[in-house]
């Protein structure tokens, strides 16, 4: 029975779980949909902001245990994908399938680490709004910003209300994360890989490589989209997810 199947959604940085609204709307009839604001983002408290990728992964595994979920499907975008890769590395047996959107396995190179450190410095000096106003535009395709300004402004305004400690904590977790490329060849559960055609942060060639490394994965490019595929092209993303899940759990 599909209804017994659960799916966990992990959002990207510095956003919140509402980025999955359209997907949950589609899937909630047949699946138990679980999403949460990653520690320090959205409505989740930031505490001391001392986050690591492993502490984020620990949160995920704790939620699975506490809700007593039986092999959920895991769906992660960008930073949510980093958490997904690490969770699969630690305990793949906990999951029945994986959906990866607009993400990468490489840890930050020196240039990337410096960029994140500059982000933290920017927040310390100018505040979180200044950082967000700089970062959010890089996540969307120009066409989306122009043609769907209502969506774009909603996401931007919500991000501007982010907790500075939480955002800095996420930057620290990302710049100190390990490289998970080695884990790809060991993924033996059904995998769907999706990437926005105009994604500047994790471009299609980067994600194509991920798909090539994972045995039997399916890869699709989402036309007319940047990094934020579930928001920019919800119908196409939904169609891909529905076909993928239908093929496994029909």
N, C-alpha and C positions, 0 to 999 in steps of 0.2 A: 504494500500500500504506500503510494507516494506520500501521503499525509504524514507518515512516520519519518519521512526524510527531512532533515534539517539543512539549512544553508546559512552560513555565517558570512556577513559582509564586513570587510575591513576598508575603511575610507583612506583617502590620501591626505597629505600635509598641505596646508594647515587647516583642513576643512573639518566637516563632521559627518555623522551618519546619515544626515538628510540627503547626501549626494546619491543615495540608493533608493529614493522614494519611488521612482518609476519601475525599478526592478522588483521591489517588494510588492508593489501594487499588482504586478503581473503574476508573481509566483506564490503569493500568500494563500491562494485558493488550494494549491496542491502541496505546498511545502511549509514547514515551520521556519519562518524567516527571522533570523537574529542579527541585529546590528547594534553597535554601541559606539559611543564617542571614545576614541582612544585617549588614554590618560593625558590630562593636561589640555586637551582640545575639546571644542564644543562645550557641553555641559559637565564633562568629567573634571573633577578637581585636579589641580596641578601639584598640590603638595609642595615639596621642596624643589621640584623640577629636575631632580637627579635621575634622568631616565637613560636606559640602555635599550638596545634592540632586544636583548634577552629579557628585560623586565616587561617590555611590551608583549613578547611571546609568552611569557609566564602568565600574564593577564588573560591572554586568549585561551591557553590550556586550562587555566583555573575555571574560566566561564564554561568551557566544554564539560569539565568534571562536575561543576556545581549544578549545571542544568541537566546533567546526566544525558548528554546527547550521544546518540549512537552513530558514530562515523559521519559527522556532518560533511557537506560539500563546503569547501572554503573558497571565497571569492575576494580577492584583494587587488586594489589599485594603488600604484606608486608606492608610498611608504607602507600601505596595507599589503602590498606585494612583498616588500622586504620582510615583513613579519611572517607572511605566508611561507616564503622560502625557508626561513629559519625554523618555523614550526615543522615543516616537512623534514628538515634535516634532523631535528630532535626526535620526532615521533610520527613518521608518515602513516603508521598503522591506525592512527586516530581518525583519519579522513578517508572519504570514499571517492572524492573527485576534487579537481582544482580548476578554478577559473582565474586567469591572470590578466589584468588590464594595465596597459601603460606603466610598465615597471622595468626593473633591471636587476641583475644579480651582482654586478661588480660593486665592490665597496668604493668609496670616494678615492680618487687619486689625489695627489698633493694639491692640485689646482682646485679640485672639488672641496677638499677639506678647508682650504683657505677661504673659498667662497662662503661656506657655511659659517666659518668664524667671523667673516666680515658681516654676515647677516646678524649674528649675535651682537657684534659691536654696534651695528646700525640700530638695533632694538634698544640697546643700552643708552645710545646717544640721542636717538630721534624718536624712539617709541615704536610700538608694534604696528601702528597704522602706516607709518612710513615704509616699514619692511613689507607689509602686505600689499600696499599700493604698487610697490616695485615688483613683487613676486607673482601675484595673481594673473596679471596680463600675459605672463610667459606660459601659463597653463592652458590658455584658450587659443583656438584658431582665430585669426583676425576676422574671418567671415562670421563667426559666432558673435564676436564682440559687436560687430556692425549690425548683423541681421537679427540678433536675439539679445538686444541690450538689456531687456528686462531680466532675463536669466542671469546675464553677466553681472549686472548691478546688484542683484539679490545676493549672489555668491560673494561678491566683493564686500558688500556692506556687512554681511554676516562675519566674514573673515576679519574685518576691521575691529570687531568686538572680541577678538581672540585674547586669551590670557597670555601676557608677555612671558611669564615664567614657563607656561606650558609650551609655547612656541620655541623658546630657547632650549627647553629640555628635549624637544623633538629634534632640533638641529644637532644637539650633542649626541643623541642616540644615533642619528643618521651618519654623522661624520665619523663615529667610532665603530660603526657596524662592520661585521666580517664579510668577506666575499663568499657568496653561496653558489658560485658557478659550478663547483664540483658536484653539487647535489643533483643537478639536472638529469644526468644520465641514470640516476637511481630512482627517479620518479616513475612509479609503475601503476599509478591510478589514472583514470581518464582525465585528460587535461585540455582545456580550451585557452588559447592565447589570443587576445584582442589588442589592437593598437590603432590609435587615431592616425589618419593619413598625414596630418600636418603636426604631429606631436613633436615639439622642439626638445622636450626634456628626455623622453625615451623614444627615439624615432623608430619607424618600422624596421629598419635594417638591424637595430639592436634587438628588437623583439623577435624578429625572424630567426635570429641566431639562437635565442632561448628555445623557440619552438623546435628548431632543428635538433637541438641537443636532447629534448625530452622525447623518449620513445613514444610513437603513436599519438603525438599531440595534434590538435587541429589549430590552424592559424588563420586569422582573418584581419584584413585591414578595414577599419571603419572610415568610410569616405567622409569628407567635409567635417573633420573633427580634429581638435588638438589633443591635449593630454587628458581632458575631462570627458572621455567618451560616454559614460552613463548619463551625463547631463546634456552634452552637446548633441548626441544622437541616440536618445533613449530607445526609440523604436527599433533601430537597427541592432543595437546592443541586445535588447530584449529578444529579438528574433533569433540572434545567434545563441543566446543562452538557452532559449526554449528548445531549439533544435538539438543542441548539445545534450541537455538533460533528458530530453525525450528519447534520444538515441541510447542513453544508458539505462534510464529507469522506466522505460515504457512498459 
